[in-house]
Amino acid sequence: MVELSAKTPCADLLPLTVGALTLSEVAPTVMTTLSPYEGCRDALSAALETRYDLRWPKPNRSTAKAGVRLLWFGRDMALLSGAAPDRALSDHAALVDQSDGWAVVQLSGAGAEDALARLCPVDLRPSVFKRGHTARCDLRHMMASITRLGPASFQIMVFRSMAETLVEDVKTAMEAVAARG
């Protein structure tokens, strides 16, 4: 009988360091999309604040407290990660488990913006794309979510099926930045 074992999306691919940049996989966590029902966004925001001390995010923004992140994920949609959703949220929104559907990596180090500039059409300079800013955008030819975590640190999310492509594309960009230095 074949013995199966669970693997993370980037198993055996990461971590990877090139020059001053490091690409590492973020430990898998519970991820749930929240889509408020018609007229329920304020009630949902209040429920989120009561349970997680987080409010509904503004477009292109994210908030985090105590290991729980609430990330703008598109029009009338947010992604709750780091905690299972409280059942009370389902009174105000459709909840969909996304935990196994995404590859989540972190790119950090001097030149992170330069590497990502080779892959996506978003201005990620710190003066424009500050900590907590997030964008849904193309990353080369994949749809991605990019969030600034710190001065030289980004969380990048793509569909799980694109994990190997993500690592290869980011590695090529990291090598190009390192070659310049």
C-alpha positions as CSV (number, residue, x, y, z in Angstrom):
1,M,0.0,0.0,0.0
2,V,1.2,3.5,-0.8
3,E,1.9,5.7,2.1
4,L,0.9,9.3,1.6
5,S,2.2,12.3,3.6
6,A,1.1,15.9,3.7
7,K,3.5,18.5,2.2
8,T,3.4,22.3,2.3
9,P,3.2,24.0,-1.1
10,C,6.9,24.9,-1.2
11,A,8.2,21.8,0.4
12,D,11.8,21.0,-0.7
13,L,11.9,24.4,-2.5
14,L,12.6,26.8,0.3
15,P,14.3,28.5,2.1
16,L,16.4,30.1,-0.5
17,T,19.0,32.9,0.0
18,V,20.6,34.8,-2.9
19,G,22.8,37.8,-2.0
20,A,21.1,39.8,0.7
21,L,17.6,38.4,-0.1
22,T,15.9,35.4,1.5
23,L,12.7,33.7,0.3
24,S,11.1,31.5,2.9
25,E,7.8,29.6,3.2
26,V,5.4,30.9,5.8
27,A,4.2,28.2,8.1
28,P,0.7,27.0,7.1
29,T,-2.2,28.5,9.0
30,V,-5.9,28.7,9.0
31,M,-7.0,31.1,6.2
32,T,-10.7,32.1,5.6
33,T,-12.2,34.5,3.2
34,L,-14.9,36.7,4.6
35,S,-17.6,38.2,2.2
36,P,-20.1,40.3,4.0
37,Y,-23.8,39.9,3.3
38,E,-25.6,42.8,1.8
39,G,-25.7,45.6,4.4
40,C,-23.7,43.7,7.0
41,R,-20.2,45.1,6.6
42,D,-20.5,47.3,9.7
43,A,-21.9,44.5,11.8
44,L,-19.1,42.2,10.5
45,S,-16.5,44.8,11.4
46,A,-17.9,45.1,14.9
47,A,-17.8,41.3,15.3
48,L,-14.2,41.2,14.1
49,E,-13.3,44.0,16.5
50,T,-15.0,42.2,19.4
51,R,-13.3,38.8,18.7
52,Y,-9.9,39.8,17.2
53,D,-9.5,43.5,18.0
54,L,-9.4,44.1,14.2
55,R,-11.7,46.2,12.0
56,W,-12.7,45.5,8.4
57,P,-9.7,46.6,6.3
58,K,-9.8,49.5,3.9
59,P,-9.0,48.7,0.3
60,N,-5.3,47.8,-0.2
61,R,-4.7,47.6,3.6
62,S,-4.2,44.9,6.2
63,T,-4.1,44.9,10.0
64,A,-2.6,42.4,12.4
65,K,-2.6,41.7,16.1
66,A,-1.4,38.8,18.2
67,G,-0.6,36.6,15.2
68,V,-4.0,37.2,13.5
69,R,-4.0,39.1,10.2
70,L,-7.0,40.6,8.4
71,L,-6.1,41.4,4.8
72,W,-8.1,43.2,2.1
73,F,-8.5,40.6,-0.6
74,G,-10.6,42.3,-3.2
75,R,-14.0,44.1,-3.5
76,D,-16.1,43.2,-0.5
77,M,-13.7,40.4,0.6
78,A,-11.1,40.0,3.3
79,L,-8.8,37.2,4.3
80,L,-8.6,36.2,7.9
81,S,-5.4,34.3,8.7
82,G,-3.8,33.0,11.8
83,A,-7.0,32.0,13.6
84,A,-10.1,30.0,12.9
85,P,-13.1,32.2,12.3
86,D,-15.5,32.7,15.2
87,R,-18.9,31.2,14.4
88,A,-20.6,34.5,15.1
89,L,-19.0,35.9,11.9
90,S,-21.2,33.7,9.8
91,D,-24.2,35.8,10.9
92,H,-22.8,38.6,8.9
93,A,-20.7,37.1,6.1
94,A,-20.0,34.1,3.9
95,L,-17.0,32.2,5.3
96,V,-14.9,30.0,3.0
97,D,-11.9,28.0,4.2
98,Q,-8.8,28.8,2.0
99,S,-6.2,27.1,4.2
100,D,-5.0,24.5,1.6
101,G,-5.4,26.7,-1.5
102,W,-2.5,29.1,-1.2
103,A,1.3,29.1,-1.2
104,V,2.5,31.8,1.2
105,V,6.1,33.0,1.2
106,Q,8.1,35.9,2.7
107,L,10.7,37.8,0.7
108,S,13.0,39.8,2.9
109,G,16.3,41.7,2.8
110,A,17.9,44.7,1.1
111,G,16.6,44.8,-2.5
112,A,13.3,43.1,-1.9
113,E,11.5,46.0,-3.7
114,D,13.9,45.7,-6.6
115,A,13.3,42.0,-7.0
116,L,9.5,42.4,-6.9
117,A,9.7,45.4,-9.3
118,R,11.0,42.9,-12.0
119,L,7.8,40.8,-11.5
120,C,4.8,43.0,-10.7
121,P,3.4,46.4,-11.9
122,V,2.9,47.9,-8.5
123,D,5.0,50.7,-7.0
124,L,6.4,49.0,-3.9
125,R,8.7,51.8,-2.7
126,P,8.4,52.3,1.0
127,S,7.2,55.9,0.5
128,V,4.2,54.6,-1.5
129,F,3.6,51.1,-0.3
130,K,4.0,51.3,3.5
131,R,3.8,48.6,6.2
132,G,0.3,47.1,6.2
133,H,-0.3,48.0,2.5
134,T,-1.5,45.1,0.3
135,A,-2.3,44.6,-3.3
136,R,-3.9,42.0,-5.5
137,C,-1.9,42.1,-8.7
138,D,-0.1,40.2,-11.4
139,L,3.2,38.7,-10.3
140,R,4.7,37.8,-13.7
141,H,1.8,35.8,-15.1
142,M,0.2,34.7,-11.8
143,M,-2.4,36.5,-9.8
144,A,-0.9,37.3,-6.4
145,S,-1.5,39.1,-3.1
146,I,1.5,41.1,-1.9
147,T,1.6,42.7,1.6
148,R,4.4,44.8,3.1
149,L,5.3,43.4,6.5
150,G,8.2,45.6,7.3
151,P,10.9,47.9,5.9
152,A,12.3,45.2,3.6
153,S,9.9,42.3,4.0
154,F,6.9,41.2,1.9
155,Q,4.4,38.4,2.2
156,I,3.5,37.0,-1.2
157,M,0.6,34.6,-1.8
158,V,-0.3,32.7,-5.0
159,F,-2.6,29.8,-5.7
160,R,-1.0,26.6,-4.3
161,S,-0.7,25.1,-7.8
162,M,1.7,27.9,-8.7
163,A,4.1,27.5,-5.8
164,E,7.0,26.1,-7.9
165,T,6.6,28.8,-10.6
166,L,6.5,31.4,-7.8
167,V,9.8,30.2,-6.3
168,E,11.5,30.0,-9.8
169,D,10.3,33.5,-10.8
170,V,11.3,35.1,-7.5
171,K,14.6,33.3,-7.5
172,T,15.4,34.6,-11.0
173,A,14.6,38.2,-9.8
174,M,16.7,37.7,-6.7
175,E,19.6,36.6,-8.8
176,A,19.3,39.6,-11.1
177,V,19.3,42.0,-8.1
178,A,22.3,40.2,-6.6
179,A,24.2,40.4,-9.9
180,R,23.7,44.2,-10.0
181,G,25.2,44.6,-6.5
